[in-house]
Amino acid sequence: MYDSLNIDLLYVFVTVAETKSINQSSRILLLSQPAISKKLKQLEEHFDKTLLLRSSRGVSLTPIGELFYLKTKKLLEDFNSLALIESPTSKERFSELNIGALDSIASLLYSSFFIEALSTAKRVSLTNKVSELINDFNHGDLDLIFIDEFFESKLTLNFEKYFLQAEPYYVVYSKNNTLLTKLDAQKITPDILRSCELILYPDYCPIHICIKQIFQKFKLKLPQIHEAEFAESTTALVANSDLVTILPRSLAYARSANPNLNIAIKELAIPELRKTAIFSNGKIPLEFIINKL
């Protein structure tokens, strides 16, 4: 017989993991802070694992908590998909859609959705060039795009929006990088990062744009930035040199989980988060898409 577990505990855990704040989670979940703390304790006791660390600065995930978060996020996505009962009408709706997404969102966060979309939707465009998605959406060639919320101001048509998630940025570096591996700090500050050479996607990438804005904000000189079009090339170069890259948490964990790569990761100490969202031109109800995620 399986042990029973209230799935509500998992929703609470994911919310706290993404907001890094019990106080903020309290407002989102409409639960008291003591109630949230009690649920987190129940979850940790159920699995007999320490998933979260609490401090005056907020809440952070333990290493095992990070892995638990990724698996829990996927489990909840699969669970939510049970609410959608497919019908001929809904399939017909899906086949009418032209869908575009940034590759990192499609491959890591909603792979099941895009696997179905590739065989069912009218068109699926997966790219690292957010400008292509925005232009096609503005010209009516895409009905739905999955991009960073940062680019909302670039959309010129009326749209509906659904917020997907927020995640911090991580510094990815070789385990042989003497500068970063000797650091005792749990996070890497922009001041430390300016001593590194970066390799990033070209400047159309939201991460590239964010990094430049962060250095401008802190009035720091930008480190040398090299550009690479492809994720595999970037990761291989980082693993075998002192080059450093910046990735959102989900992508950083996916890279570091590869035992064949000699890389380590640490969170970038900035308040800005990568926020992703769906933007729809209203061709079909956005709720239909949300139920399929």
N, C-alpha and C positions, 0 to 999 in steps of 0.2 A: 504493500500500500504506500502511495506517495505521501510525503509530508505536505500538509496544507500550508499555503502561503497566500496572504491577502495581496492581490496585485497592486492595491493602493499603496503598499509600502514601496513598491518599485517606482511608481509615479513620483512619490515624494522624494525618493533617493535621486532620481534623474533630475528633478527640478533643482534640488539643493546642489547637486554636482555642477549643473550648468550656470546657476546664479552665484555659486560660492558664498551664499548668504542665507542663513535661516530666516533672517528678518525679511529679506526680499521674497523668499519662497513663501513666507506666511501671507504676504499680500497677494501673490499669484494664486496660491492654493486655497485661500480663504480659510486657513487653519491657524490656530494659535501657535506661537513658537514652542511652548511646552509640548503641544500635541505632535508637532513635527519632530522634536527631539526624541519623544517616546517612540515614534514609528521608526526612526533611524536606528534606535537602540534595538528594537524588536528585529529589524532586518539583520543587523550585525550578529545578534544572538542566534538567529535562525541558521545562518551560514557559518557561525563561529569564526568570523573574520572581521578585522578592523578595516573598515572601508573609508572612513573619514577622519581627518584631523581637525580639531577645533582650536582656534586661537583668537586673540583680540582683533586680528585682522580679517577674520572670517573663517570659512571652511575650505579645506583643500582635500583632495583625494590622496589616499595612500597609493603606492605602486599597484597593489592588488585591487584597490578601489578603482583605478583607472581602467584596468582590464574588465572589471565587473561592470563599470559604466558602459563600455562599448557593447558588451554582450546584452546588457539590460536594455539599452536603447534599441538594439535590433529586435529583441524579444517583444518589446512594447509595440514596435512598428508592425510586427507580424500579428500580434494580438488585436491591434486596432483594425487591421485589414479584415478580420472576421466579421466586422460589422457590415461590410458591403456584400450584399447578395447580388451576384452578377445576373444580369438579364439581357435579352437580345437588344433591348432599347439602349442600355448603358454601353454595350459593346459598340453599337452603331455610333453613339456619341463619341466614344473614344477614337474611333476610326476617322472621325472628322477633324481631329486635332493636329495642329502643327506645333511640336513641342521642342523647346531648346533648353539647354542646361550647361553650366560649367562642368567640366569633366570631374572635378573633385567632388562635387555635390552628387552627381549621378552615380559615380562608381563606389563611393564610400558610404553615403548616407541613405540613398534610396535605390540601391541596385535592383531590388526585386521589381520596383515600379518601372524602371527603365528597361529591364529585360522584357517585360510585357509590352511596354510602349514600342519597342523596336519591331515587334511583330504585329502590332495592332493599330498603332497611331498612323495617321497619314504621312507624317514626316517627323523624324527625330534628329535634331542637330546637337551634337556634343562637341564642345570646343573649350579651349583655354582663353579664347579671345572674347572677352565680355562685350567689346564694342560691336562685334558681329551680331551677337544676340540682341543687343539693344536696337541696333539699326533695323534688323529684320522684324522685331516687335513693333517698332515705330512705323514701319511701312506696311504692317498688316500681314507679313509673311510668316510670322509665328504668333500663335494664339496664347501661348503659355511659356514663360521662361523662369528658370530657377537660377537666381544670381544673388550676389551680395546686396543687402539692403542699401549699402552705401551709394549705389548707382540709381536710386529711385528718382532723383532729380533729373536724370537724363531721359526719362520716359516722357514722351510728348502726347501720347494718347491717353484717354481715360482708361483706368485700370482698377482691378480689384487686387488686394494684396493679402497674403497669408504668411505670417511670420513662421519660420521653420525652427531655427535654433541659434543660439549664440555660443561661441567657443573661443577660448584664448588662443593666442599665437605662441608657437614653440620654436626655439632655436634648435636646429639639427646640425650636429657636428661629428667629426670623427673621434673615436675613443683615443686616438693618438694625438689629438689637438692639445698641446701642453698648456696653452693659455686657458682654455675652458675646463678641461678635466681637473685641474688643480683647484678650481673654485669650490669653496665650501657652501656658498649661498645656494638656496634652492631655486632661485630665479636669476636670470641674466638681465642686467639693466642696459638701457641704450648706451650709457657711458662706457660700459665694458664692450658692448657690441661694436662701437666705433673703432676699436682696435683690430677688428677682424676684416677679412675680405669676404664679401657676400657674393653668392651666386643666386640669382632670382629669375623668375619668369620675366619677360620684357615688360616695359613700363605700362602696357595695357592691363597688366594683372592687378587685381585689387590689393594683393599683399604688397606688391612693389610700391603702389601708390601710398598705402598705409605707412610703410616704413619711411618713405620720404617725408610724409607729414609729421610723423613722430619726431624725427630728428629736427625738423623745422620748429616744432612745438617746444622742444627742449633746448633749442638754439645750439645744437651740436653739429659739427661738421660731418657730413655724410661719409661713411666708409666707402672704400672702392667697391663698386657693384659691377659684377659680370652678369651677362644675361644668357639664358639657355631656354630653348623652346620646349624641351621635353623633360618630363619628371624623372625618367630612368637615367638620363644623362646627368641631370643635376645631382641625384642621389649618389651615383657612382663617383662623381667628382668629389663630392663631400666626403664620402667614405674613405677616399684614398689621398686626401690632401688636408690642408688647413683651411680650405674654403668652408664657409658656413652658409646655410640657407634658413629661411623662415617659412614655416608651414602652419596651417590651422591644426588644432589638437588632433582631430580625427585622422588627418593625413600623416601627421608626425608619428602617431602611435602605430599606424599601419606600416610605415617605413621601418621603425625601430623594432617591430615584431619579427622582421626577417632575420633569421639567425646567420644568414650569409653576408649580411652587411655590418661593417664595423662602425656603427654609428650610435650616438647617444643623443638624448634630448633633454632640454630644460625649458621651462616656461619663460617667456619673455615678460619682463616686469613692466607692463604698461596696462593702463586701465581699459584701453580700447579692446573690444572683442570683435571677432568676425561674426557678423550677423547675416544669415541667409534667409531668403524669402521667395515665395512664388508670386509672380505677377501675371494676371490674366486679363485678356481683353473682354471677358464676359461672354465668349461664344457659347460656353456651357457653364452651368453653375460651378463655382469654385469648390463648393462643398463636395461635388462629385469626385474631384481630384483628391481632395483631402482624405476622403474615405478610402481611396485606393492606395495611399502612401503606406 
